[in-house]
Amino acid sequence: MPVDKESRIALWIGALREWAPTVRPRLAEWWEIVRENPVLIWQTPAVRYSVYGVGLIVVLLVLQWSASLLLPPQMVGGEPARTAQFHVLCSNPACGHHFVIERKFKFKDFPVRCPKCGKETGYHAVRVNSGPDRGKWIIQR
């Protein structure tokens, strides 16, 4: 029959239960030694690293504060955008004019009037990102 191993958590809890009662007497002993020789405070790693940690936090806060003085203030709140810019391409073969209109979000009333030829032939355009026509504007219907 296999022997069940004790779980790691149970081992940690057992070690903690053995260690916990010794904390207060060891701390009192350390304190008496430090009272006799105060230089030992800085030689204690826990104290030294705690001071380093607090010092690091103070330095980071000072750096953040000084950076905030150098940067312009951020706009908090403000009016949300109500309109969007739509690229439009005239579908008239003789014209082919590309222009931008500003309308409400989710605008779908295409075609729109082309400012160059004056006809209702302007459709929503998108830029091609791949293929042989990369970088060109095409009509999205």
C-alpha atoms as a printed R data frame, in Angstrom:
    type eleno elety resid chain resno       x      y       z
1   ATOM     1    CA   MET     A     1   0.000  0.000   0.000
2   ATOM     2    CA   PRO     A     2   1.513  3.401  -0.989
3   ATOM     3    CA   VAL     A     3   2.285  5.881   1.750
4   ATOM     4    CA   ASP     A     4   0.512  9.226   1.342
5   ATOM     5    CA   LYS     A     5   2.878 12.169   1.277
6   ATOM     6    CA   GLU     A     6   1.975 15.185   3.324
7   ATOM     7    CA   SER     A     7   1.020 18.122   1.116
8   ATOM     8    CA   ARG     A     8   3.310 21.126   0.854
9   ATOM     9    CA   ILE     A     9   0.676 23.399   2.334
10  ATOM    10    CA   ALA     A    10   0.396 21.154   5.388
11  ATOM    11    CA   LEU     A    11   4.192 21.204   5.749
12  ATOM    12    CA   TRP     A    12   4.246 25.008   5.545
13  ATOM    13    CA   ILE     A    13   1.444 25.331   8.085
14  ATOM    14    CA   GLY     A    14   3.261 22.947  10.435
15  ATOM    15    CA   ALA     A    15   6.502 24.903  10.110
16  ATOM    16    CA   LEU     A    16   4.645 28.163  10.746
17  ATOM    17    CA   ARG     A    17   3.036 26.724  13.879
18  ATOM    18    CA   GLU     A    18   6.468 25.692  15.192
19  ATOM    19    CA   TRP     A    19   8.025 29.066  14.347
20  ATOM    20    CA   ALA     A    20   5.249 31.398  15.592
21  ATOM    21    CA   PRO     A    21   5.753 30.883  19.365
22  ATOM    22    CA   THR     A    22   9.461 31.706  19.052
23  ATOM    23    CA   VAL     A    23   8.966 35.097  17.427
24  ATOM    24    CA   ARG     A    24   8.266 37.132  20.550
25  ATOM    25    CA   PRO     A    25  11.200 35.784  22.618
26  ATOM    26    CA   ARG     A    26  13.619 36.156  19.695
27  ATOM    27    CA   LEU     A    27  12.443 39.724  19.059
28  ATOM    28    CA   ALA     A    28  12.853 40.591  22.753
29  ATOM    29    CA   GLU     A    29  16.369 39.089  22.720
30  ATOM    30    CA   TRP     A    30  17.265 41.085  19.593
31  ATOM    31    CA   TRP     A    31  15.934 44.261  21.189
32  ATOM    32    CA   GLU     A    32  18.103 43.781  24.299
33  ATOM    33    CA   ILE     A    33  21.184 43.240  22.129
34  ATOM    34    CA   VAL     A    34  20.379 46.368  20.084
35  ATOM    35    CA   ARG     A    35  19.902 48.438  23.254
36  ATOM    36    CA   GLU     A    36  23.425 47.514  24.291
37  ATOM    37    CA   ASN     A    37  24.921 48.169  20.846
38  ATOM    38    CA   PRO     A    38  22.689 50.414  18.613
39  ATOM    39    CA   VAL     A    39  24.950 49.904  15.570
40  ATOM    40    CA   LEU     A    40  23.454 46.430  15.244
41  ATOM    41    CA   ILE     A    41  20.141 47.937  14.057
42  ATOM    42    CA   TRP     A    42  21.655 48.762  10.669
43  ATOM    43    CA   GLN     A    43  23.383 45.374  10.488
44  ATOM    44    CA   THR     A    44  20.038 43.615  10.745
45  ATOM    45    CA   PRO     A    45  19.015 42.719   7.169
46  ATOM    46    CA   ALA     A    46  15.272 43.134   7.782
47  ATOM    47    CA   VAL     A    47  15.738 46.682   9.070
48  ATOM    48    CA   ARG     A    48  18.229 47.629   6.359
49  ATOM    49    CA   TYR     A    49  16.082 46.289   3.510
50  ATOM    50    CA   SER     A    50  12.974 47.923   4.954
51  ATOM    51    CA   VAL     A    51  14.768 51.282   4.953
52  ATOM    52    CA   TYR     A    52  15.909 50.650   1.372
53  ATOM    53    CA   GLY     A    53  12.326 49.818   0.355
54  ATOM    54    CA   VAL     A    54  10.846 52.937   1.962
55  ATOM    55    CA   GLY     A    55  13.638 55.041   0.430
56  ATOM    56    CA   LEU     A    56  12.893 53.590  -3.008
57  ATOM    57    CA   ILE     A    57   9.194 54.398  -2.648
58  ATOM    58    CA   VAL     A    58  10.026 57.981  -1.639
59  ATOM    59    CA   VAL     A    59  12.405 58.362  -4.621
60  ATOM    60    CA   LEU     A    60   9.768 57.012  -7.026
61  ATOM    61    CA   LEU     A    61   7.128 59.392  -5.644
62  ATOM    62    CA   VAL     A    62   9.502 62.354  -6.005
63  ATOM    63    CA   LEU     A    63  10.313 61.334  -9.596
64  ATOM    64    CA   GLN     A    64   6.626 60.990 -10.415
65  ATOM    65    CA   TRP     A    65   5.886 64.382  -8.887
66  ATOM    66    CA   SER     A    66   8.755 66.043 -10.787
67  ATOM    67    CA   ALA     A    67   7.650 64.414 -14.041
68  ATOM    68    CA   SER     A    68   4.124 65.718 -13.491
69  ATOM    69    CA   LEU     A    69   5.552 69.242 -13.229
70  ATOM    70    CA   LEU     A    70   7.267 68.879 -16.608
71  ATOM    71    CA   LEU     A    71   4.332 67.385 -18.515
72  ATOM    72    CA   PRO     A    72   1.243 69.339 -19.516
73  ATOM    73    CA   PRO     A    73  -1.895 68.586 -17.503
74  ATOM    74    CA   GLN     A    74  -4.120 65.862 -18.869
75  ATOM    75    CA   MET     A    75  -7.587 66.740 -20.019
76  ATOM    76    CA   VAL     A    76  -9.998 65.022 -17.664
77  ATOM    77    CA   GLY     A    77 -13.599 64.750 -18.681
78  ATOM    78    CA   GLY     A    78 -14.522 67.087 -21.491
79  ATOM    79    CA   GLU     A    79 -17.049 66.633 -24.237
80  ATOM    80    CA   PRO     A    80 -17.236 63.209 -25.863
81  ATOM    81    CA   ALA     A    81 -16.899 63.132 -29.646
82  ATOM    82    CA   ARG     A    82 -20.219 63.314 -31.459
83  ATOM    83    CA   THR     A    83 -18.971 63.181 -35.033
84  ATOM    84    CA   ALA     A    84 -16.491 61.210 -37.107
85  ATOM    85    CA   GLN     A    85 -14.617 61.881 -40.316
86  ATOM    86    CA   PHE     A    86 -15.478 59.682 -43.296
87  ATOM    87    CA   HIS     A    87 -13.300 59.345 -46.369
88  ATOM    88    CA   VAL     A    88 -15.414 59.494 -49.501
89  ATOM    89    CA   LEU     A    89 -14.525 58.574 -53.072
90  ATOM    90    CA   CYS     A    90 -16.570 59.757 -56.053
91  ATOM    91    CA   SER     A    91 -17.694 56.790 -58.168
92  ATOM    92    CA   ASN     A    92 -18.086 58.941 -61.299
93  ATOM    93    CA   PRO     A    93 -15.365 57.655 -63.702
94  ATOM    94    CA   ALA     A    94 -14.769 61.145 -65.038
95  ATOM    95    CA   CYS     A    95 -14.285 62.615 -61.546
96  ATOM    96    CA   GLY     A    96 -12.849 60.076 -58.994
97  ATOM    97    CA   HIS     A    97 -12.450 62.845 -56.397
98  ATOM    98    CA   HIS     A    98 -11.384 61.818 -52.851
99  ATOM    99    CA   PHE     A    99 -12.666 64.002 -50.005
100 ATOM   100    CA   VAL     A   100 -13.456 63.850 -46.284
101 ATOM   101    CA   ILE     A   101 -16.814 64.624 -44.687
102 ATOM   102    CA   GLU     A   102 -17.681 64.990 -41.019
103 ATOM   103    CA   ARG     A   103 -20.939 63.367 -39.939
104 ATOM   104    CA   LYS     A   104 -22.465 61.671 -36.904
105 ATOM   105    CA   PHE     A   105 -21.170 58.252 -35.927
106 ATOM   106    CA   LYS     A   106 -22.616 55.310 -37.882
107 ATOM   107    CA   PHE     A   107 -23.505 57.571 -40.818
108 ATOM   108    CA   LYS     A   108 -24.834 55.351 -43.657
109 ATOM   109    CA   ASP     A   109 -26.717 57.739 -45.984
110 ATOM   110    CA   PHE     A   110 -24.454 57.172 -48.968
111 ATOM   111    CA   PRO     A   111 -24.156 58.298 -51.732
112 ATOM   112    CA   VAL     A   112 -23.336 61.906 -50.890
113 ATOM   113    CA   ARG     A   113 -22.846 64.897 -53.201
114 ATOM   114    CA   CYS     A   114 -19.337 65.225 -54.636
115 ATOM   115    CA   PRO     A   115 -18.016 68.814 -54.262
116 ATOM   116    CA   LYS     A   116 -16.047 68.561 -57.521
117 ATOM   117    CA   CYS     A   117 -18.617 67.209 -60.027
118 ATOM   118    CA   GLY     A   118 -21.786 68.022 -58.007
119 ATOM   119    CA   LYS     A   119 -23.373 64.570 -58.502
120 ATOM   120    CA   GLU     A   120 -24.645 62.154 -55.820
121 ATOM   121    CA   THR     A   121 -21.839 59.674 -56.477
122 ATOM   122    CA   GLY     A   122 -19.725 59.836 -53.292
123 ATOM   123    CA   TYR     A   123 -19.375 56.527 -51.418
124 ATOM   124    CA   HIS     A   124 -17.559 55.560 -48.244
125 ATOM   125    CA   ALA     A   125 -13.908 54.748 -49.014
126 ATOM   126    CA   VAL     A   126 -11.357 52.579 -47.218
127 ATOM   127    CA   ARG     A   127  -7.608 52.297 -47.708
128 ATOM   128    CA   VAL     A   128  -6.239 48.966 -48.963
129 ATOM   129    CA   ASN     A   129  -3.579 47.558 -46.627
130 ATOM   130    CA   SER     A   130  -2.243 44.687 -48.723
131 ATOM   131    CA   GLY     A   131  -2.015 43.354 -52.233
132 ATOM   132    CA   PRO     A   132  -1.104 45.156 -55.448
133 ATOM   133    CA   ASP     A   133  -3.420 48.111 -54.641
134 ATOM   134    CA   ARG     A   134  -1.793 48.736 -51.257
135 ATOM   135    CA   GLY     A   135  -2.210 52.334 -50.085
136 ATOM   136    CA   LYS     A   136  -5.014 53.178 -52.555
137 ATOM   137    CA   TRP     A   137  -8.508 54.249 -51.599
138 ATOM   138    CA   ILE     A   138 -11.365 52.027 -52.784
139 ATOM   139    CA   ILE     A   139 -15.137 52.313 -52.455
140 ATOM   140    CA   GLN     A   140 -16.709 50.220 -49.725
141 ATOM   141    CA   ARG     A   141 -20.341 49.487 -50.539
